[in-house]
Amino acid sequence: MSKCYIPEGYHTPLSVYEMQRAIEFIKSNFQTNLSNALNLRRVSAPLFVDESSGLNDNLNGVERPVGFDIPDVGVNGQVVHSLAKWKRLALKRYDFNVGKGLFTDMNAIRRDEEVDNLHSVYVDQWDWEKIIDREDRSVEYLKRTVRDIVGAITETADALNIAFPSLHNRLPRDVYFLTTQQLEDMYPALSPRERENEICREHGVVFLMQIGKELKSGIKHDGRAPDYDDWELNGDILYWNELLGRAFEVSSMGIRVDPESLDRQLTLAHCDDRRALPFHKMLLNGELPLTMGGGIGQSRICMLLIGTAHIGEVQVSLWDEETRKTCEDKGILLL
């Protein structure tokens, strides 16, 4: 059953040709703004990893990675879900120093994704990771980095509006910070998604912190793997999307686990079996640098800045027949 929703009276903001120009403009400009704001350098990234390495992102722990055998290498490969763990290892292998980081063009397949206006089985992100000092493992440093990322998004939006005068998207600049527990306390009768809608409608752009840990109600606001973000020092960047009338996530990010927080979170998540994996052994032994990082959705940023109603207007993927028919009837071309 299609979960596609097209607002009444909506028309794709640009022609197909101009849409491709705008996508190219956004991707080129934003990665420059991001790298300058966070002191990042672009590196090449894998499309797949050895399934026995422990490097693939487990997401919520239930999603099935796409796997395949590689006879000539003698291993089984897994198409990445994200590069949360690989990036941290790459910083060590590539000799990055404190205060410097990397970013990649990450492409992934998440075949168990529930597709709708914002979700596709194809994922394209700017994945980034940066080495930090021990004293940078703080809420203050996390907030400062979030403001830098939001600033890079706003700069890109401003430049896009000049390059494409028919677009008039004005994004908020001031970020509102709160934790998932504070949000639950504000709206105890609402679901997590409804809470996000309420807070984003009020504040425009929100950084919702401490995702993955159990709340006082006994539930989690959302799942988060135990072996990359520190659940006390992470969060999502959310915008209010007026066109779709909902909160709109553009980034999941955070300060990464150190040996102590990894040890604690593996136990809380009942994932102690991962302690035997190569990546986790290195982390528990203190052999990897302290880092922070995240993923920023490329198609999500394009949707937000251009003002499209469906992610299929800015990326190529596969869609069910009902979704295709709904968009076709509304004059929307899915790429």
Summary of the structure (lengths in Angstrom):
residues: 335
radius of gyration: 19.7
end to end distance: 20.2
largest distance: 57.4
contacts: 1095
relative contact order: 0.18
helix: 37%
strand: 23%
